[in-house]
Every structure is written in C-alpha cells, then in structure tokens.
Amino acid sequence: MKILISADLEGVSGIVHPSETNPGGYDYERSRALMTAEVNAAVAGVLEAVPGAEVLVADAHGPFRNLLPEELDRRARLVRGKPRPLGMLAGLDDDTDAVLFVGYHARSGAGPAVLAHTISDAVLDVRLDGRPVGEIGLNAALAGFHGAPVVLISGDDVACAELLELVPGAATVAVKQALGQAAAIALHPDEARERLHRIAAKAIRRHDQVPLLIMPGPLKVEVDLYGPYTVDVATLIPGVSRAPGGRTVTFTAEDVAQAYRLVQLLTQLAQIKPN
Ligand SMILES: [Zn+2]
C-alpha cells in the first residue's frame, strides 16, 4: 500500500498568524516543530492501520522546506523543495492508494477562516468551470485524477468543511475553530496529535469507501490575480488570455493535471516585477 501525506502549515494546531508561517518570522521555527509532530502523528496512524505501508510526506508549504528532516518519522520518506510538477502532491502517482491533507487551510475568500488563501496572496481566486476552488479543491481533484481518494484532512473547522463538500465521507480532524483570518480556539498540540493518529488509522482502514473527486476535462480555468502587471505577464503564455475585469486571466486545460501546473506557474509569475 502506498500513501501520500501532503503537509501544509497554516492548519496546524496553535498557528494563527503569518509571522508563524513565514520563514524568518517570529515563532516560525516553533511552527516547523509543531508541523513535523502533527505529520508524525498521521504517519503513526497510517502505519498502525497498515504496517509496512510505503509512506511519502510532501512538504507543501511556502518554500516546501519546512518539515524538520531529522525529526520526521524515519519510516516515511520526505519530498522537499520546489518547483515540482505535482506541487503540493509531489510523490503522488497512479499507484498511490490514498492521500491525507495535514495542516491544510481554507480557500481565499472563505471564512472567517485561519490564514485562508489560495496558493499565495498573489492569487485572489481560482475557478474551475466557474466553481471556486482553493488548495483543498485543486489538490483533491489532482489526487482524483491519479485515482487516489483524499481520506483525511486536518486544519481548522472551515478547511474541514471545505473538503467534506467536495469529498463526502472523508475523515476530518478540526484542530482549531476559526475566529478570524488570524485568530482561533485551538486544541492543545498533544490532543491534536492524538486525534490525528487515531483518525488517520481509521481513515486508512476505510480508504476504499471514500469517493474520488473527479473533475473531467476540458476545464475552463479562471484565475483572479492581485497584481495587474502579473496579468500582463501571464497573457504572454500561449493559450492564456485576459478576461473582463482587469484582474482575471483564463485558459482551457485539457485536464486537471494541466490546469494545476499552469495555476502554479501563474502564481510564480507574481514574483516578476516591471523592469
Ligand atoms: Zn501553506
């Protein structure tokens, strides 16, 4: 059995503020340890359910270099660094049996939800065939494209609800209750880890009962970008055109995998400044 754990940081218990999630920020180093411990709890749950399973952990926050390699459960392998075609799900392939989202957050515009955003602040919204999707939707659809169900999510209550709307039957571990973009009522980290361990084991045992999220292509993709200059740069890509409104670019993707790659690239383009 092959399992992928995709680990983000904003949805880890106790974390509420950008300074805790941005490298160099106040308490960022503490956040890395909290993140690694929550991932280890999920790894332990998976391996309790299926001893000997192959477990990959994709570091999926910011620079994709947050998890502390030496602190990670040695039975798992770590996917680290960027860019990579499968982004937050790197390590996924057609043999993957199930995917778990640990430390995930709600999409841009949802909420109130802790640190809600979609990929980066450069992106205001992403729509697939008119339906707004955040990282949860994009990644669940990419997992579904490769035949893997998302069997568990941990994060705040809003992130959990966001996955359930797309994947009824997935297990949820709400480690905090959102009070706003930068405020929450959180479980003690030990309590969060205990629940993750227990519920991950349960989710893996019933992984074949969780439906795949299938978004068939071709897909109309619309991306609202924060920066007008980023819109200008994005429309240099063949197939990407300007949509009405000044902030939106659109393209047709033959499938979710192609949509995912191009959305990642659009996000990276925001780093290009006028020269
Ligand atoms: Zn993140």
Residues whose N, C-alpha, C, O or C-beta is under 5 A from the ligand:
A	BS01	ZN	D8 L9 E10 A60 H61 G62
